[in-house]
Amino acid sequence: MSIEADYDHSLPEVMLTYYRRLYPFKSVFTWLNHDHTPTRRFTHREWAFTLAGDVYLRYNSFATAEDLKKKVCQLNPTRFEIGPVYSARPGDRKTVRAGVFQPLQRELVFDIDMTDYDPIRTCCSDAGICKRCWAFITAAVRVIDHAVRSQFGYEHLLWVYSGRRGIHLWISDREAMDLTDQERKAIVGWMTLINSGRESSQRLNVRVGSRPLPAHLQEVYETLSPTFVDLILRDQDLFATEDGFKSFLEHIPDEEIVKKLRGERELMSSSKQIWDSFTEKVKGVAAGTSRRNVLSAAWHDIQIYYTYPRLDAEVSKHRNHLLKAPFCIHPKTGRVCVPVDPERIEDFDPEEVPTVAQLLHELDSLSKAATAIEDGDSSGHHSDWEKTSLKPYVDMLNQHASRLMEKTRLEKRATGSMAW
């Protein structure tokens, strides 16, 4: 029998063991709280639990990491989500005056889902994902991470693999957490060039006429142009499919060139040949003419269109949105939602992320004398993750939390005040 069968993550006892022995509650607490002692960033935070049978429990709140762990082990949810910091404890919302209970703070979050890339990937579709199409996510992380840091000055970014086919970004800078819904909407609007969805004929709307790209998009283009060649033309070979070729032609604002490319279709077997033919036809138009300028703009825009991040904008716009907590187990794959290092995003392989079955097998392989514990006792297991392949991912979160706590310490020293 396989490891996955021995530790089936759909079994309640398997999930309960994971929560009792491996889930890093203390690390998640310090990340959200920005301090060692509880502040309102944690005590007024909303938690939502999904139980077996799709029972959904919102507006839970906890005083400490131990309280959160106790409740999780009691409910044994299939997953749980993190929401905003409210003006009152979410658990006490029914006792406060009407209109007083409002979200005040929330990490600025972004969500990228691989299904939004279905029109432009050929290796997988729907829920499928592999190392090849993960290159789309790799490009998205590079672009967004740089844009957030350079354009908005945010520093405390945590990237988390969703456990199946996407990635989440949590931004914990105080300025980001204090953003209003309108300010969040403005930021995500500025960063969204392509609406998520399956409309393959949708075009970029990034410039007026044939004017040059804005400076920040010119920088994005320089980042994504090599990705376009390696990923779209060579690896995915997207234009070689009939649908891909048809979609590509819809982005060319010149009927004469479109007609010529259609006529040459049977002579071109690869995306690289199709793109090179298009490139030569653009170069064949007289330089400095309006037609050449429009085609040159389209030539650049097409590359951005096929490689720019597809964002789920609704996730980012509202403070009261909830997002799956890091280190939850994805119910379909059994994989852990682990942090990802953006500096090494090219090396990340979603198929190598540990599953709950793998982790529990690792624990069982250790000396029983070192890991045995009475059934039902959840004490003494705060660091069992250190003995498994989960350790580098928890270490990553702890390092991120340490930087946040250092920021809080410096702010306290500068203002002489207690943490918010």
C-alpha positions in Angstrom: 0.0 0.0 0.0 1.3 3.5 -0.9 2.2 6.2 1.6 -0.7 8.3 0.2 -3.1 5.5 0.9 -1.7 4.9 4.4 -2.2 8.6 5.3 -5.2 9.6 3.2 -5.7 13.4 3.9 -9.5 12.9 3.5 -9.5 11.0 6.8 -10.3 13.1 9.8 -7.7 11.4 12.0 -4.9 12.2 9.4 -5.8 15.9 9.4 -6.1 15.9 13.2 -2.6 14.4 13.6 -1.2 17.0 11.2 -2.8 19.9 13.2 -1.6 18.5 16.5 1.9 17.7 15.6 3.0 19.7 12.5 1.0 22.8 11.9 3.2 25.8 12.9 0.6 27.8 14.9 3.3 29.8 16.7 5.0 30.9 13.5 1.6 31.9 11.9 0.8 33.9 15.1 4.1 35.9 15.0 3.7 36.6 11.3 0.2 38.0 11.7 0.8 39.7 15.1 4.2 41.3 14.3 5.1 40.9 18.0 5.7 38.2 20.6 2.8 39.3 22.9 -0.7 39.3 21.5 -1.9 42.6 19.9 -5.1 43.5 18.2 -3.5 42.4 14.9 -4.1 38.9 16.2 -6.8 39.1 18.9 -9.2 41.1 16.6 -8.4 39.0 13.5 -11.1 37.0 11.8 -10.7 33.2 11.2 -13.1 31.1 9.2 -13.2 27.3 9.2 -14.5 24.9 6.6 -15.7 21.7 8.1 -16.6 18.3 6.5 -19.8 18.7 4.5 -18.9 22.2 3.5 -20.0 23.7 6.8 -18.5 27.2 6.9 -17.9 29.0 10.3 -16.9 32.7 10.1 -16.1 35.4 12.6 -13.9 33.3 15.0 -11.2 35.1 17.0 -8.6 34.0 19.4 -6.4 35.5 22.2 -3.3 33.4 21.6 -1.8 30.9 19.3 -2.6 28.2 21.8 -6.3 29.2 21.7 -6.2 28.9 17.9 -4.6 25.5 18.0 -7.1 24.2 20.5 -10.0 25.3 18.4 -8.5 23.9 15.2 -7.9 20.6 16.9 -11.5 20.6 18.2 -13.1 21.4 14.9 -10.6 19.5 12.7 -11.4 21.6 9.6 -10.6 20.7 6.1 -9.1 24.1 5.7 -9.2 27.6 7.4 -8.9 31.1 6.2 -7.6 34.4 7.5 -9.5 37.6 7.3 -9.1 41.2 8.4 -8.4 42.9 11.7 -11.7 44.3 13.0 -12.6 47.2 15.3 -13.8 44.6 17.8 -13.1 40.9 18.4 -15.0 39.0 15.7 -16.2 36.6 18.3 -17.8 39.5 20.2 -19.4 41.1 17.1 -23.0 40.5 18.3 -22.4 42.4 21.5 -21.2 45.6 19.9 -23.3 48.5 18.7 -24.6 48.3 15.1 -22.3 49.9 12.7 -19.3 49.7 15.0 -18.0 46.4 13.8 -15.8 47.3 10.8 -12.7 45.9 9.2 -9.7 48.2 9.9 -6.6 46.4 8.7 -5.8 43.7 6.3 -2.7 42.5 4.4 -2.8 43.6 0.8 -3.2 40.3 -1.0 -2.9 39.0 -4.6 -4.1 35.7 -6.0 -2.8 34.1 -9.2 -4.6 31.0 -10.4 -3.3 28.8 -13.2 -6.8 28.2 -14.6 -6.7 31.9 -15.8 -3.8 30.8 -18.1 -5.8 28.1 -19.8 -6.2 30.0 -23.0 -2.5 30.4 -23.4 -1.1 27.0 -22.1 -1.0 23.8 -24.0 0.6 21.3 -21.5 -2.3 21.3 -18.9 -5.8 22.6 -18.4 -8.3 23.3 -15.7 -6.9 21.9 -12.4 -3.8 20.4 -14.0 -0.4 21.8 -13.3 3.2 20.8 -14.1 6.7 22.2 -13.9 6.3 23.5 -17.5 3.2 25.6 -17.0 4.5 26.7 -13.6 6.8 29.0 -15.7 3.7 31.3 -16.1 3.6 31.7 -12.3 7.3 32.2 -12.2 7.0 35.1 -14.6 4.1 36.5 -12.7 6.0 36.4 -9.4 9.0 38.1 -10.9 6.9 41.0 -12.3 4.6 41.5 -9.3 7.3 41.2 -6.7 9.5 43.8 -8.4 6.5 46.1 -9.1 5.3 46.1 -5.5 8.7 46.8 -4.1 9.8 49.4 -6.7 6.5 51.2 -7.3 5.0 51.2 -3.9 8.0 50.7 -1.6 6.6 47.6 0.2 9.2 45.3 1.8 7.4 42.6 3.7 6.1 40.2 1.0 5.2 36.6 1.7 4.5 34.4 -1.3 2.6 31.2 -0.6 1.9 28.3 -3.0 -1.8 27.5 -2.9 -1.3 23.7 -2.7 -2.6 23.0 -6.2 -2.5 25.4 -9.1 -1.8 28.9 -7.9 0.1 31.3 -5.6 -0.9 34.0 -3.1 1.0 37.1 -2.1 0.5 38.6 1.4 2.0 42.1 1.9 2.3 43.0 5.6 3.8 46.5 5.6 1.9 48.8 7.9 1.1 51.1 5.0 -0.3 48.2 3.0 -2.4 46.9 5.9 -3.9 50.4 6.5 -5.1 50.8 2.8 -8.8 51.5 2.3 -10.9 49.5 -0.1 -10.7 52.3 -2.6 -6.9 52.5 -2.4 -6.7 48.7 -2.8 -8.9 48.9 -5.8 -6.7 51.6 -7.3 -3.5 49.6 -6.8 -4.9 46.4 -8.3 -6.4 48.4 -11.1 -3.0 49.9 -11.9 -1.4 46.4 -11.9 -4.1 44.7 -13.9 -3.4 44.7 -17.6 -5.4 41.5 -18.5 -8.7 40.6 -16.8 -8.8 37.0 -15.6 -11.0 34.7 -17.6 -11.1 32.6 -20.7 -11.6 35.3 -23.4 -8.6 34.6 -25.7 -9.4 37.5 -28.0 -9.0 40.1 -25.2 -6.3 42.7 -26.0 -4.1 44.8 -23.8 -5.2 48.3 -23.0 -1.9 49.8 -21.9 -1.3 52.8 -24.2 -3.0 55.4 -26.3 -2.7 54.5 -30.0 0.9 53.8 -30.9 2.5 55.9 -28.1 5.4 54.3 -26.3 4.8 52.0 -23.3 4.8 53.8 -19.9 8.2 53.5 -18.3 7.3 50.8 -15.8 5.8 48.7 -18.5 8.9 49.1 -20.7 10.8 47.6 -17.8 8.2 44.8 -17.5 8.5 44.1 -21.3 12.3 43.7 -20.9 11.7 41.2 -18.2 9.0 39.2 -20.1 10.4 39.3 -23.6 12.8 36.4 -23.0 10.0 34.5 -21.3 7.8 34.9 -24.3 10.4 33.3 -26.5 11.2 30.4 -24.2 7.7 29.7 -22.8 5.2 30.7 -25.5 7.1 30.1 -28.7 9.3 27.1 -27.7 7.9 25.3 -24.7 4.2 25.7 -25.1 4.4 26.2 -28.8 1.1 28.0 -28.5 0.7 29.4 -32.0 1.1 26.0 -33.6 -2.3 25.0 -32.4 -5.3 26.1 -34.5 -6.9 27.9 -31.5 -3.6 29.5 -30.6 -2.9 30.7 -34.1 -6.4 32.1 -34.4 -6.0 34.0 -31.1 -2.6 35.3 -32.2 -4.0 36.8 -35.4 -6.8 38.6 -33.4 -4.0 40.7 -31.8 -2.6 41.9 -35.0 -4.2 45.3 -36.1 -3.5 44.9 -39.8 -5.7 42.9 -42.1 -3.1 42.7 -44.9 -0.6 41.0 -42.6 -3.2 38.8 -41.1 -4.2 37.6 -44.6 -0.6 36.9 -45.5 0.0 34.9 -42.3 -3.2 32.8 -42.9 -1.9 32.1 -46.4 1.4 30.9 -45.1 0.0 28.8 -42.3 0.5 25.4 -43.9 4.2 26.2 -44.5 4.9 27.1 -40.8 4.9 24.2 -38.3 6.1 26.0 -35.2 5.2 29.1 -33.2 8.8 30.4 -33.7 8.3 30.3 -37.5 5.0 32.1 -37.2 6.4 34.7 -34.9 9.5 35.2 -37.1 7.3 35.7 -40.1 5.2 38.3 -38.4 8.3 40.1 -37.2 9.7 40.2 -40.8 6.4 41.6 -42.0 6.4 44.3 -39.4 10.0 45.2 -40.4 8.9 45.3 -44.0 6.6 48.3 -43.4 8.2 51.7 -43.9 9.7 53.0 -40.7 8.2 56.2 -39.3 4.8 55.6 -40.9 1.6 55.4 -38.8 1.1 51.8 -39.9 4.6 50.8 -38.8 4.2 52.5 -35.4 0.9 50.7 -34.8 2.4 47.3 -35.8 5.5 47.9 -33.7 3.3 48.7 -30.7 1.3 45.5 -31.3 4.5 43.5 -31.6 5.5 44.5 -28.1 2.0 44.3 -26.6 1.5 40.7 -27.9 4.6 39.6 -25.9 3.3 41.3 -22.8 -0.2 39.9 -23.3 1.0 36.3 -23.4 3.3 36.5 -20.4 1.9 39.2 -18.0 0.4 38.1 -14.7 -3.3 37.2 -14.7 -4.6 38.6 -11.3 -7.9 37.7 -9.6 -8.6 41.3 -8.9 -11.6 40.8 -6.6 -9.4 39.1 -4.0 -7.3 42.2 -3.6 -10.0 44.9 -3.5 -11.7 44.4 -0.2 -10.3 44.3 3.4 -13.0 41.8 4.4 -11.9 39.2 1.9 -10.6 36.0 3.5 -7.7 34.0 2.1 -6.6 30.4 2.9 -4.0 30.3 5.7 -0.5 29.2 4.9 0.3 25.6 5.8 -3.2 24.4 5.3 -3.6 21.2 3.3 -5.2 21.4 -0.1 -8.2 19.0 0.0 -7.7 17.8 -3.6 -3.9 17.2 -3.7 -3.0 16.7 0.0 -0.1 19.2 -0.5 0.8 21.8 2.0 0.4 25.5 1.2 4.0 26.5 1.7 5.9 29.8 1.4 7.9 30.3 -1.7 11.2 32.3 -2.1 10.7 34.8 -4.9 14.5 34.9 -5.4 14.4 31.2 -6.3 11.0 30.9 -7.9 12.6 29.3 -11.0 13.7 26.4 -8.9 10.3 25.8 -7.3 8.4 22.7 -8.4 4.8 22.3 -7.2 5.0 18.6 -7.7 7.8 18.4 -5.1 5.9 20.2 -2.3 5.4 17.8 0.6 2.0 16.2 1.2 0.5 15.5 4.6 1.0 11.8 3.9 4.7 12.3 3.3 5.1 14.4 6.4 3.3 11.9 8.7 5.3 9.1 7.2 8.5 11.0 8.0 7.3 11.4 11.6 6.5 7.7 11.9 9.9 6.8 10.5 11.6 8.5 13.5 12.3 6.8 16.7 9.1 6.1 18.6 10.8 7.1 21.8 11.3 10.6 20.5 7.9 11.1 19.0 5.5 9.0 21.0 2.7 10.8 22.9 -0.5 9.8 24.5 -3.5 9.8 22.3 -5.4 13.1 22.4 -2.7 15.1 24.1 -1.7 18.1 21.9 1.1 19.5 24.1 4.7 19.1 23.4 4.5 19.0 19.7 5.1 22.6 18.8 8.3 21.8 16.9 7.6 18.4 15.3 7.8 20.2 11.9 11.5 20.6 12.5 11.9 16.8 12.1 10.3 16.8 8.6 10.7 18.2 5.2 8.3 21.0 6.3 11.2 22.7 8.2 12.6 24.9 5.4 9.2 26.3 4.7 8.4 27.1 8.3 11.9 28.6 8.6 11.1 30.8 5.7 7.9 32.1 7.5 9.8 32.5 10.7 12.5 34.7 9.0 9.7 36.8 7.4 8.0 37.1 10.8 11.3 38.1 12.5 11.7 41.0 10.0 8.2 42.2 10.9 8.9 42.0 14.6 12.1 43.9 14.2 10.2 46.6 12.4 7.7 46.7 15.3 10.5 46.9 17.8 12.1 49.8 16.0 8.7 51.6 15.8 8.2 51.1 19.5 11.6 52.5 20.3 11.0 55.5 18.1 7.6 56.4 19.4 7.8 55.0 22.9 4.4 53.5 22.4 2.9 50.0 22.6 2.2 48.0 19.5 -1.2 48.7 17.9 
